[in-house]
Amino acid sequence: MLDVSEALRLILQNTHPVEAEVTPLMYARGQYLSASVTAPRNAPDKNESAMDGYAVRSMEAVAGATLPVHGESRAGGEKPAPLPEGVAMRIFTGAELPKGADAIVIQEDATRQGDSIQINESPTAWRFVRKVGSDFAAGAQLGGQGDLFDAGKIGLFASQGIREVPVHRNARVSLILTGDELLDLDEAFVPGRRYDASGPMLRTLLEELPVELARVERAPDTEPALRAMLTQAAQDSDLVITTGGVSVGEYDHVGDAISAAGFEQVFWKVRVKPGKPLLFGKHPETGALFLGLPGNPVSTFCSFHAFVNPLVLRLVGSNAPYPEIRTLTLGKDFRRRAGRVEWIRMRLEGSIAYPHTRQDSAALSGIGEADALGLIPAEVEELKEGSAIRGIILRSRNTSSPWSDALLAWDKE
């Protein structure tokens, strides 16, 4: 049985990015760059004004001086003529600085008098001027291999006229759900059975990633049926995920079925609670990866964030596939039975973490409120309020907290 860190190391060691493709800029959001991209031109590509005002020679524009105004320069307009000595030129934000000018007198620092201005405050050289390449020079790296392509990158690349980007394609994932006792949401309730929680939850979590769901199927609890689904999924998927059937019961057929379908087992079982019966394998011929998750929805939830999410991120080329782990402060006392590393579901208020009241693996209420998964070391039985606890951050939530009033005034000292 492996420790959590060793299990994750083996998963990532056996996972390699999928192929690259060239994608139109506006369709690449959420994907990861497969190669570095450099700037084709300087930014800005000319000396330009950062403010509305007047382009001047700084040595001539001393406080109290009066200068005639000749011409103008505006963004999108024609290239301005050189600035004659002893004059100012009207200029607008983003407009090219005329040759000969080296400063901007902003309009608040000048008084317009017909065709002249009186300088009220002397500008310094290159004041309010964005010099050529002052943001970045041609050839500068705009994005590196493995970087997430998000809205900020889209804005940056668009500013350079970049229409297509090299990214890793979306990962193809098959989701095979087991458990004859489970009902789909479109089925009427039957006493003695229960609705499937893991399937809808996993679909939602996967759809938040750069993933294409190749297939979502429910398998009967028989080895031949499961084997047939796994065999097919191995042909058209980068990753095959199953829920349930990875333990040692009479109807737990996943272990036998993956072997019959051609997968080789890398490991089975992780020294963690919940989520111990995790099964990881790889198909030597197709390269498809396999992760068998526990059937319990709480175990599935914890296993996804600890293992599935990093695996998928590595598949799609991320250079930072690891979970976001922070040190938090416990908001109340917590006790439990020592013996295994344990994930606990926690609600966050700022950096204060409050463990959910019920931590047993049958309590789904905890995952509905979980902002973080705290990791309790195997030997620890009790943590006092105020103790430090390391946790995987799942999401940020707007809650009333001791920070709320301060956040409303975040721009004040």
Buried (B, 14 or more C-beta within 10 A) or exposed (E): EBEBEEBBEBBBEBBEBBEBBEBEBEEBBBBBBBBEBBBEBBBBEBBBBBBBBBBBBBEBBEEEBEBEBBBBBBEEEEEBEEBBEEBBBBBBBBBBBBEBBBBBBBBEBBEEEEEBBEBEBBBEEBBBBBEBBBBBEBEEEBBEBBBBBEEEBBEBBEBBEBEEBBBBBBBBBBBBBBBEEBBEEEEEEEEEEEEBBBBBBBBEBBEEBBBEBBBBBBBBBBBEBBBBBBBBBBBEBBBBBBBBBBBEEEBBBBBEBBBBBBBEBBBBBBBBBBBBBBBBBBBEEBEBBBBBBBBBBBBBBBBBBBBBBBBBBBBBBBBEBEBEEEEBEBBEEBEBEEEBBBBBBBBBBBEBBBBBEEBEBEBBEBBEEBBBBBBBEEEBEEBEEEBEBBBBBBEEEEEEBEBEEEEEEEEEE
